[in-house]
C-alpha cells in the first residue's frame, strides 16, 4: 500500500467555541453562552463582533478547572466588549503544537480587564509571534493591576494598534527560559498605566528575582 506524505505547510485548525451569550448571565462558565460548548484546552475561544456583537464576558470564580486552560483566544470582526477576569483564578492560553490558529491573538478593540493581582493571564506555548500577538485594544483595569506571564519559550508580539497596558508583563515566570516579548511595527504609542512594567523573571511568583 502506498502512503502519501502530507504537505507540512498545511497547518491543522483547532476546534473553536464562539461567545454567543444566550443565558441569564454573561459568565464564561455558562455553557448556554457558547456555540461550541464550554472552553477547554483543545478549543480556541472566539469573541466575534458579528455573532456576539459587543457582549462582554466575565471569567469568575464559578469557572471549573477543566475550563481554565484554552488552546487560544481570538477576537474577530471588531469585537469591542470587555473580557473581565474577576474570580481570583488564572486563565492559561496554551497554544497547540504546529497549529498557528491557536494562541493569544487579540486583534480587535476589546478590553481585557483583570480585577486584581490574583486574576492572572498566562500565555504559553506556540513559540513564535505567529501564535501570540496583541495588535489592538487594551489590557488594563484603571482600578487594579495584575500580571501577564509569558511562559513556555513563547513569544508575544505587541504590534500595530495595541492601545493601553495596565499590567506587569513577566517574561519566563516558569523559570524555563526562552520566552520573548517583542515590539514590532507599532502604528501608535502604547499607553502604560498604573506604573506597569516588564520583568525578566525566574520562577518566583512575583517576578522579584530576575535572572
KOLDO-15573 format. One line per field, with one value per residue: residue number from 1; residue in one letter; x negated, y, z of N, C-alpha, C in turn. Coordinates in Angstrom, 1 decimal. Example, Ala and Ser with C-alpha at 12.3 -4.5 7.8 and 13.67 -1.06 7.14 Angstrom:
2
seq = [1, 2]
type = [A, S]
n_east = [-13.2, -12.8]
n_north = [-5.7, -2.2]
n_up = [7.8, 7.1]
ca_east = [-12.3, -13.7]
ca_north = [-4.5, -1.1]
ca_up = [7.8, 7.1]
c_east = [-13.2, -12.9]
c_north = [-3.3, 0.0]
c_up = [7.8, 7.9]
//
This chain:
211
seq = [1, 2, 3, 4, 5, 6, 7, 8, 9, 10, 11, 12, 13, 14, 15, 16, 17, 18, 19, 20, 21, 22, 23, 24, 25, 26, 27, 28, 29, 30, 31, 32, 33, 34, 35, 36, 37, 38, 39, 40, 41, 42, 43, 44, 45, 46, 47, 48, 49, 50, 51, 52, 53, 54, 55, 56, 57, 58, 59, 60, 61, 62, 63, 64, 65, 66, 67, 68, 69, 70, 71, 72, 73, 74, 75, 76, 77, 78, 79, 80, 81, 82, 83, 84, 85, 86, 87, 88, 89, 90, 91, 92, 93, 94, 95, 96, 97, 98, 99, 100, 101, 102, 103, 104, 105, 106, 107, 108, 109, 110, 111, 112, 113, 114, 115, 116, 117, 118, 119, 120, 121, 122, 123, 124, 125, 126, 127, 128, 129, 130, 131, 132, 133, 134, 135, 136, 137, 138, 139, 140, 141, 142, 143, 144, 145, 146, 147, 148, 149, 150, 151, 152, 153, 154, 155, 156, 157, 158, 159, 160, 161, 162, 163, 164, 165, 166, 167, 168, 169, 170, 171, 172, 173, 174, 175, 176, 177, 178, 179, 180, 181, 182, 183, 184, 185, 186, 187, 188, 189, 190, 191, 192, 193, 194, 195, 196, 197, 198, 199, 200, 201, 202, 203, 204, 205, 206, 207, 208, 209, 210, 211]
type = [X, X, X, X, X, X, X, X, X, X, X, X, X, X, X, X, X, X, X, X, X, X, X, X, X, X, X, X, X, X, X, X, X, X, X, X, X, X, X, X, X, X, X, X, X, X, X, X, X, X, X, X, X, X, X, X, X, X, X, X, X, X, X, X, X, X, X, X, X, X, X, X, X, X, X, X, X, X, X, X, X, X, X, X, X, X, X, X, X, X, X, X, X, X, X, X, X, X, X, X, X, X, X, X, X, X, X, X, X, X, X, X, X, X, X, X, X, X, X, X, X, X, X, X, X, X, X, X, X, X, X, X, X, X, X, X, X, X, X, X, X, X, X, X, X, X, X, X, X, X, X, X, X, X, X, X, X, X, X, X, X, X, X, X, X, X, X, X, X, X, X, X, X, X, X, X, X, X, X, X, X, X, X, X, X, X, X, X, X, X, X, X, X, X, X, X, X, X, X, X, X, X, X, X, X, X, X, X, X, X, X]
n_east = [-0.8, -0.6, -1.6, -0.8, -2.7, -1.8, -1.4, -3.6, -3.2, -0.6, 1.3, 3.0, 6.3, 7.6, 10.3, 13.1, 14.9, 17.4, 18.2, 21.4, 23.7, 26.5, 27.7, 28.8, 27.0, 23.7, 21.6, 18.5, 18.5, 21.0, 22.6, 24.5, 23.9, 22.1, 21.4, 20.1, 19.8, 18.4, 15.3, 12.2, 9.0, 8.4, 9.7, 10.2, 11.1, 13.4, 14.1, 16.5, 17.3, 19.4, 21.1, 21.3, 21.5, 21.0, 21.0, 20.0, 17.8, 17.5, 15.1, 15.3, 15.3, 16.7, 15.8, 14.8, 12.0, 11.4, 12.0, 10.3, 8.0, 7.2, 6.9, 6.5, 7.2, 9.1, 10.0, 12.4, 13.7, 14.0, 14.8, 15.8, 16.2, 15.8, 13.5, 13.6, 11.6, 12.3, 12.4, 10.3, 8.9, 6.5, 6.2, 5.1, 3.6, 2.7, 0.9, 1.4, -0.8, -2.4, -0.2, 0.9, 3.3, 4.0, 3.4, 2.7, 4.5, 5.2, 7.0, 8.9, 10.8, 11.5, 11.4, 9.3, 9.8, 8.6, 9.4, 7.8, 4.6, 4.5, 5.8, 4.7, 3.2, 1.9, -0.3, -1.3, -3.3, -3.5, -5.6, -6.4, -5.7, -3.7, -1.7, -1.0, 0.1, 0.7, 2.5, 4.3, 6.7, 7.1, 5.3, 6.0, 7.1, 8.4, 8.6, 7.2, 4.3, 2.7, 1.1, -0.6, -1.9, -4.4, -5.2, -6.9, -8.8, -7.8, -6.8, -5.5, -4.1, -3.8, -2.1, -1.2, 1.8, 2.0, 3.2, 3.5, 1.7, 2.0, 1.0, -1.6, -4.1, -5.5, -8.2, -9.0, -8.2, -7.9, -10.4, -11.7, -13.0, -13.8, -11.5, -9.9, -9.3, -8.1, -8.3, -6.9, -6.6, -4.8, -1.9, -0.9, -1.3, -2.0, -0.1, -1.0, 0.1, 0.8, -1.8, -2.8, -5.0, -7.8, -9.2, -11.9, -12.1, -12.7, -11.5, -10.0, -7.0, -6.2, -7.9, -10.2, -12.9, -15.0, -16.7]
n_north = [-1.2, 2.2, 5.1, 8.5, 11.4, 14.0, 17.4, 19.5, 22.2, 22.6, 23.6, 22.4, 23.1, 24.2, 23.1, 25.2, 27.5, 29.8, 32.9, 33.6, 34.9, 33.7, 33.0, 33.6, 35.2, 36.7, 35.0, 33.2, 30.6, 29.5, 27.3, 27.8, 30.1, 29.7, 28.7, 26.4, 24.7, 24.6, 26.4, 24.6, 23.0, 22.1, 23.8, 26.8, 30.0, 32.3, 35.6, 37.3, 40.1, 40.1, 37.8, 37.7, 40.4, 43.2, 42.0, 41.5, 39.5, 37.5, 36.1, 34.3, 33.2, 30.9, 29.3, 26.1, 23.9, 22.4, 24.2, 26.3, 26.4, 27.1, 26.5, 28.7, 32.3, 34.4, 37.4, 38.8, 40.6, 43.2, 43.0, 44.6, 44.3, 43.8, 41.6, 40.2, 39.3, 38.1, 36.3, 35.6, 33.5, 31.8, 32.2, 30.3, 30.5, 28.3, 27.4, 25.0, 22.5, 23.1, 24.4, 27.3, 28.5, 28.6, 30.0, 33.3, 35.8, 38.8, 41.0, 43.0, 45.9, 45.3, 45.0, 43.6, 43.1, 42.9, 42.1, 42.1, 41.3, 38.6, 37.7, 36.3, 36.2, 33.8, 33.2, 30.8, 28.4, 27.6, 29.2, 31.1, 34.5, 34.1, 32.7, 34.2, 37.3, 40.8, 43.2, 45.3, 47.2, 47.1, 46.1, 46.4, 47.6, 50.3, 50.5, 48.5, 46.4, 43.7, 40.7, 39.5, 36.5, 35.3, 32.4, 29.2, 29.2, 31.0, 33.5, 36.7, 39.1, 42.6, 44.9, 47.1, 48.6, 48.3, 49.4, 50.3, 49.4, 48.1, 46.2, 44.3, 42.7, 39.7, 37.9, 34.6, 33.5, 30.9, 29.9, 28.4, 29.6, 31.2, 32.6, 35.4, 38.9, 41.0, 44.0, 45.4, 47.1, 49.1, 51.2, 53.2, 55.0, 53.0, 53.2, 53.3, 52.4, 52.8, 52.4, 50.1, 47.5, 45.7, 42.6, 40.5, 37.3, 34.8, 31.7, 32.7, 33.7, 36.4, 37.6, 38.8, 38.3, 38.7, 36.8]
n_up = [0.0, -0.9, 0.7, 1.1, 1.8, 3.9, 3.1, 4.7, 5.0, 5.3, 7.9, 10.8, 12.0, 14.9, 17.1, 17.7, 19.9, 20.1, 21.6, 22.3, 23.8, 25.5, 27.7, 31.1, 32.1, 31.7, 31.9, 31.6, 32.5, 31.9, 30.0, 28.1, 26.9, 24.9, 21.5, 20.8, 23.0, 26.3, 26.9, 26.5, 26.9, 24.3, 22.6, 20.7, 21.9, 20.6, 20.3, 18.7, 16.7, 15.1, 15.4, 18.3, 18.8, 20.8, 23.2, 26.5, 28.6, 31.5, 33.5, 36.2, 39.7, 39.4, 37.4, 36.3, 36.8, 34.5, 32.5, 32.6, 31.1, 27.8, 24.2, 22.7, 22.3, 20.4, 18.8, 16.6, 13.8, 14.8, 17.5, 20.4, 23.1, 26.7, 28.3, 31.3, 34.0, 37.0, 39.1, 40.8, 39.7, 37.6, 34.1, 31.5, 28.3, 26.1, 23.4, 20.8, 19.5, 16.4, 15.3, 14.1, 14.3, 16.9, 20.2, 21.7, 20.3, 19.9, 18.3, 18.0, 19.1, 21.7, 25.4, 27.9, 31.2, 34.4, 37.6, 39.9, 41.6, 41.6, 39.5, 37.0, 33.8, 31.7, 29.1, 26.9, 25.2, 21.6, 20.7, 18.5, 17.2, 15.4, 16.6, 19.0, 19.5, 20.1, 18.8, 19.0, 20.9, 24.6, 27.5, 30.5, 33.7, 35.2, 37.9, 39.2, 39.2, 37.6, 36.5, 33.5, 32.4, 30.4, 29.3, 28.8, 26.6, 24.8, 22.4, 22.6, 20.6, 20.5, 18.7, 15.9, 16.6, 19.4, 22.5, 25.4, 28.3, 31.4, 33.1, 34.7, 32.7, 32.8, 32.0, 31.4, 33.9, 34.6, 34.9, 32.9, 30.8, 27.5, 26.7, 25.1, 24.7, 22.2, 20.5, 17.7, 14.6, 15.4, 15.2, 16.8, 19.9, 22.8, 25.6, 29.0, 32.1, 35.7, 36.6, 35.4, 34.4, 32.8, 33.4, 33.6, 34.6, 37.2, 38.5, 40.6, 42.3, 42.2, 40.4, 41.4, 41.4, 39.1, 36.4]
ca_east = [0.0, -1.3, -1.1, -1.2, -3.1, -1.0, -2.2, -3.9, -2.8, 0.8, 1.4, 4.3, 7.1, 8.1, 11.7, 13.4, 16.1, 17.6, 19.0, 22.7, 24.5, 28.0, 28.2, 29.3, 25.8, 22.6, 20.5, 17.7, 18.9, 22.4, 22.5, 25.5, 23.3, 21.1, 22.0, 19.3, 19.5, 17.5, 13.9, 11.3, 7.6, 8.4, 10.5, 9.9, 12.2, 13.6, 15.0, 16.8, 18.1, 20.6, 22.0, 21.5, 21.6, 20.1, 21.4, 18.8, 17.7, 16.9, 14.4, 15.3, 14.9, 17.5, 15.2, 14.2, 10.6, 11.3, 12.3, 9.3, 6.9, 7.7, 5.8, 6.4, 8.3, 9.1, 11.0, 12.7, 14.8, 14.2, 15.4, 15.4, 16.6, 14.7, 13.3, 13.2, 11.1, 12.7, 12.6, 9.1, 8.4, 5.7, 6.6, 3.9, 3.8, 1.6, 1.0, 1.2, -2.0, -2.3, 1.1, 0.9, 4.7, 4.1, 2.6, 3.4, 4.5, 6.1, 6.8, 10.0, 10.7, 12.0, 10.5, 9.1, 9.8, 8.3, 9.8, 6.8, 3.3, 4.6, 6.5, 3.5, 3.3, 0.7, -0.4, -2.3, -3.3, -3.5, -7.0, -6.7, -4.7, -2.6, -0.7, -0.7, -0.2, 1.6, 2.3, 5.4, 7.4, 6.4, 5.2, 5.9, 8.2, 8.0, 8.7, 6.4, 3.2, 2.4, -0.1, -0.6, -3.1, -4.8, -6.0, -7.0, -9.5, -6.8, -7.0, -4.3, -4.4, -3.0, -2.3, -0.1, 2.6, 2.2, 3.5, 3.2, 1.2, 2.0, 0.5, -3.0, -4.3, -6.6, -8.7, -9.7, -7.8, -8.0, -11.8, -12.3, -13.8, -13.4, -10.3, -10.3, -8.3, -8.6, -7.6, -7.1, -5.7, -3.6, -1.4, -0.5, -2.0, -1.4, 0.0, -1.3, 0.8, 0.6, -3.2, -3.0, -6.4, -8.2, -10.1, -12.5, -11.9, -12.9, -10.2, -9.3, -5.6, -6.0, -8.9, -11.1, -14.3, -15.3, -17.9]
ca_north = [0.0, 3.4, 6.2, 9.8, 12.3, 15.2, 18.6, 20.1, 23.6, 22.7, 23.5, 22.0, 24.1, 23.6, 23.2, 26.5, 27.8, 31.3, 33.6, 33.9, 34.8, 33.5, 32.6, 34.6, 36.0, 36.8, 34.2, 32.2, 29.2, 29.2, 26.6, 28.3, 31.3, 29.3, 27.9, 25.2, 24.1, 25.4, 26.4, 23.6, 23.0, 21.7, 24.7, 28.3, 30.8, 33.3, 36.7, 37.8, 41.3, 39.9, 36.9, 38.1, 41.8, 43.8, 41.4, 41.3, 38.1, 37.5, 34.9, 34.5, 32.0, 29.7, 28.5, 24.9, 23.7, 21.9, 25.3, 27.3, 26.3, 27.0, 26.5, 30.0, 33.3, 35.2, 38.4, 38.9, 41.5, 44.4, 42.8, 45.7, 44.1, 43.6, 40.3, 40.5, 38.2, 38.6, 35.3, 35.2, 32.3, 32.0, 31.7, 29.9, 30.3, 27.4, 27.0, 23.6, 22.3, 23.1, 24.9, 28.7, 29.0, 28.6, 31.1, 34.5, 36.6, 39.9, 41.9, 43.9, 47.0, 44.9, 45.2, 42.6, 43.7, 42.0, 42.9, 42.1, 40.7, 37.1, 37.4, 36.3, 35.7, 33.1, 32.9, 29.8, 27.5, 28.2, 29.6, 32.3, 35.5, 33.7, 32.3, 35.1, 38.7, 41.8, 44.4, 46.3, 47.1, 47.4, 45.2, 47.3, 48.0, 51.5, 50.4, 47.4, 45.9, 42.3, 40.2, 38.6, 35.7, 34.8, 31.2, 28.0, 29.5, 31.7, 34.9, 37.6, 40.3, 43.7, 45.5, 47.9, 49.5, 48.0, 50.8, 50.6, 48.3, 48.4, 45.0, 43.9, 41.6, 38.9, 37.0, 33.5, 33.2, 29.4, 29.5, 27.6, 30.4, 31.1, 33.4, 36.7, 40.0, 41.6, 45.2, 45.3, 47.8, 49.8, 52.4, 54.2, 54.9, 52.2, 53.9, 52.4, 53.0, 52.1, 52.0, 48.8, 47.3, 44.5, 42.0, 39.2, 36.6, 33.3, 31.0, 33.2, 34.0, 37.8, 38.1, 39.8, 37.9, 38.4, 36.1]
ca_up = [0.0, -0.9, 1.6, 0.7, 2.9, 4.0, 2.9, 6.0, 5.0, 5.7, 9.3, 11.3, 12.5, 16.2, 17.3, 18.3, 20.5, 19.9, 22.6, 21.8, 25.1, 25.4, 29.0, 32.0, 32.6, 30.8, 32.5, 30.9, 33.0, 31.5, 28.7, 27.1, 26.3, 23.9, 20.5, 20.6, 24.3, 27.2, 26.5, 27.1, 26.4, 22.9, 21.8, 20.6, 22.2, 19.7, 20.5, 17.3, 16.7, 14.3, 16.1, 19.7, 19.0, 21.8, 24.5, 27.4, 29.1, 32.8, 34.0, 37.6, 40.5, 39.1, 36.3, 36.7, 36.4, 33.1, 31.6, 32.9, 30.1, 26.4, 23.2, 22.1, 22.4, 19.2, 18.6, 15.2, 13.3, 15.6, 18.8, 21.3, 24.5, 27.8, 28.9, 32.7, 34.9, 38.3, 40.1, 41.5, 39.1, 36.5, 32.8, 30.7, 26.9, 25.8, 22.0, 20.4, 18.7, 15.0, 14.8, 14.3, 14.6, 18.3, 20.8, 22.1, 19.1, 20.3, 17.2, 17.9, 20.1, 23.0, 26.5, 28.9, 32.5, 35.5, 38.8, 41.0, 41.3, 41.5, 38.2, 36.2, 32.4, 31.3, 27.6, 26.9, 24.0, 20.3, 20.3, 17.7, 17.1, 14.6, 17.6, 20.1, 19.2, 20.6, 17.9, 19.1, 22.2, 25.8, 28.6, 31.6, 34.6, 35.8, 39.4, 39.7, 38.4, 37.7, 35.8, 32.4, 32.4, 29.1, 29.7, 27.9, 25.4, 24.0, 22.0, 22.5, 19.8, 20.6, 17.3, 15.3, 17.4, 20.8, 23.0, 26.8, 29.1, 32.8, 33.8, 34.6, 31.9, 33.4, 31.0, 32.0, 35.3, 34.9, 35.1, 31.9, 29.8, 26.1, 26.3, 24.5, 24.4, 21.0, 20.0, 16.2, 13.7, 16.1, 14.5, 17.7, 21.2, 23.8, 26.9, 30.1, 33.2, 37.0, 36.8, 34.9, 34.0, 32.2, 34.2, 33.2, 35.9, 37.4, 38.8, 41.7, 41.9, 41.9, 39.5, 42.1, 41.3, 37.7, 36.1]
c_east = [-0.9, -0.7, -1.6, -1.6, -2.3, -1.9, -2.4, -3.5, -1.4, 0.9, 2.8, 5.0, 7.8, 9.7, 11.9, 14.7, 16.3, 18.6, 20.3, 23.8, 25.9, 28.6, 28.6, 28.2, 24.8, 21.4, 19.8, 18.1, 20.2, 22.3, 23.4, 25.0, 22.3, 21.8, 21.2, 19.0, 18.6, 16.1, 13.1, 9.9, 7.4, 9.1, 9.9, 11.2, 12.2, 14.6, 15.3, 17.7, 19.4, 21.6, 22.3, 21.7, 20.6, 20.3, 20.1, 18.9, 17.0, 16.4, 14.3, 15.0, 15.8, 16.9, 14.5, 12.8, 10.5, 11.5, 11.4, 8.1, 7.6, 6.6, 5.6, 7.5, 8.1, 10.2, 11.2, 13.8, 15.1, 15.0, 14.9, 15.9, 15.5, 14.7, 12.8, 12.8, 11.3, 12.7, 11.4, 8.6, 7.5, 6.3, 5.3, 4.3, 2.6, 1.8, 0.8, 0.0, -1.6, -0.9, 1.1, 2.3, 4.9, 3.2, 3.4, 3.3, 5.6, 6.0, 7.9, 9.9, 11.2, 10.9, 10.5, 8.9, 9.6, 8.5, 8.8, 5.6, 3.4, 5.4, 5.5, 3.9, 2.0, 0.8, -1.5, -2.2, -3.4, -4.8, -7.1, -5.5, -3.6, -1.4, -0.2, -1.0, 1.0, 1.5, 3.5, 6.0, 6.5, 6.3, 4.9, 7.2, 7.7, 8.0, 7.8, 5.3, 2.9, 1.2, 0.2, -1.9, -3.3, -5.7, -6.1, -7.7, -8.6, -7.2, -5.6, -4.7, -3.3, -3.2, -1.1, 0.6, 2.9, 2.2, 3.0, 2.8, 1.2, 1.5, -1.1, -3.1, -5.6, -7.0, -9.5, -9.4, -8.0, -9.4, -12.4, -13.1, -13.2, -12.2, -10.7, -9.1, -8.9, -7.7, -8.0, -6.1, -4.5, -3.2, -0.9, -1.3, -1.2, -1.3, -0.2, -0.7, 0.4, -0.8, -3.5, -4.5, -6.6, -9.3, -10.6, -12.7, -12.5, -11.6, -9.6, -7.9, -5.4, -7.0, -9.9, -12.6, -14.7, -16.6, -18.5]
c_north = [1.2, 4.4, 7.5, 10.6, 13.6, 16.4, 19.3, 21.5, 23.7, 22.5, 23.1, 23.2, 23.6, 23.8, 24.6, 26.5, 29.3, 31.8, 34.1, 33.9, 34.7, 33.1, 33.8, 35.5, 36.0, 36.1, 33.2, 30.8, 28.7, 28.6, 27.2, 29.6, 31.0, 28.5, 26.6, 24.5, 25.0, 25.3, 25.3, 23.8, 22.7, 22.7, 26.1, 29.0, 32.0, 34.4, 37.4, 39.0, 41.1, 39.0, 37.3, 39.6, 42.3, 43.2, 41.1, 39.9, 38.2, 36.1, 35.0, 33.2, 30.8, 28.8, 27.3, 24.7, 23.2, 23.0, 26.5, 27.3, 26.2, 27.0, 27.8, 31.0, 34.2, 36.2, 38.6, 40.0, 42.6, 44.2, 43.9, 45.6, 44.1, 42.2, 40.5, 39.3, 38.7, 37.6, 34.8, 33.8, 32.7, 31.5, 31.5, 29.7, 29.5, 26.9, 25.5, 23.6, 22.3, 23.6, 26.4, 29.3, 29.1, 29.7, 32.3, 35.5, 37.7, 41.0, 43.0, 44.9, 46.6, 45.1, 43.9, 43.4, 42.7, 42.7, 43.0, 41.3, 39.2, 36.7, 37.4, 35.7, 35.1, 32.8, 32.0, 29.0, 28.3, 28.7, 30.9, 33.3, 35.2, 33.2, 33.3, 36.5, 39.6, 43.0, 45.3, 46.2, 47.4, 46.2, 46.0, 47.4, 49.2, 51.5, 49.4, 47.1, 44.4, 41.9, 39.4, 37.8, 35.2, 33.6, 30.2, 28.4, 30.2, 33.1, 35.6, 38.8, 41.4, 44.6, 46.4, 48.8, 49.1, 49.3, 51.0, 49.3, 48.8, 47.2, 45.0, 42.7, 40.9, 37.8, 35.9, 33.2, 31.8, 29.0, 28.7, 28.3, 30.3, 31.9, 34.8, 37.6, 40.8, 42.8, 45.3, 46.1, 48.4, 51.0, 53.5, 53.9, 54.0, 52.9, 52.9, 53.1, 52.2, 51.6, 50.6, 48.7, 45.9, 43.9, 40.7, 38.4, 35.3, 32.7, 31.5, 33.7, 35.5, 38.4, 39.0, 39.5, 37.6, 37.6, 36.5]
c_up = [0.0, 0.0, 1.2, 1.9, 2.8, 3.8, 4.3, 6.1, 5.4, 7.2, 9.7, 11.8, 13.8, 16.2, 18.0, 19.0, 20.5, 21.0, 21.9, 22.9, 24.8, 26.7, 29.8, 32.5, 31.5, 31.3, 31.6, 31.2, 32.6, 30.1, 27.6, 26.4, 25.2, 22.8, 20.1, 21.9, 25.1, 26.7, 27.2, 26.4, 25.0, 22.0, 21.8, 20.9, 21.2, 20.2, 19.2, 17.3, 15.9, 15.0, 17.5, 19.9, 19.9, 23.2, 25.3, 28.0, 30.5, 33.2, 35.5, 38.4, 40.3, 37.9, 36.8, 36.2, 35.0, 32.1, 31.9, 32.0, 28.7, 25.4, 22.5, 22.5, 21.2, 19.2, 17.1, 15.0, 14.3, 16.9, 19.8, 22.7, 25.5, 28.3, 30.3, 33.5, 36.3, 39.4, 40.9, 41.0, 37.9, 35.2, 32.0, 29.2, 26.4, 24.3, 21.8, 19.5, 17.2, 14.5, 15.1, 14.3, 16.1, 18.9, 21.2, 20.9, 19.3, 19.3, 17.1, 19.1, 21.5, 24.1, 27.4, 30.2, 33.6, 36.8, 39.9, 40.7, 41.1, 40.3, 37.1, 34.8, 32.1, 29.8, 27.5, 25.6, 22.7, 19.8, 19.6, 17.7, 16.2, 15.4, 18.5, 19.7, 19.7, 19.7, 17.9, 20.5, 23.4, 26.7, 29.8, 32.4, 35.3, 37.3, 40.0, 38.7, 38.6, 36.8, 34.5, 32.4, 30.9, 29.4, 28.5, 26.6, 24.4, 23.6, 22.0, 21.7, 20.1, 19.4, 17.0, 16.3, 18.8, 21.6, 24.4, 27.5, 30.6, 33.7, 33.7, 33.6, 32.4, 32.5, 31.7, 33.4, 35.6, 35.1, 34.0, 30.8, 28.4, 25.7, 25.9, 24.4, 23.3, 20.7, 18.5, 15.5, 14.3, 15.3, 15.5, 19.0, 22.1, 25.1, 28.0, 31.3, 34.5, 37.2, 36.4, 34.3, 33.3, 33.0, 33.6, 34.5, 35.9, 37.7, 40.1, 41.3, 41.6, 41.0, 40.1, 41.9, 39.9, 37.5, 34.8]
//
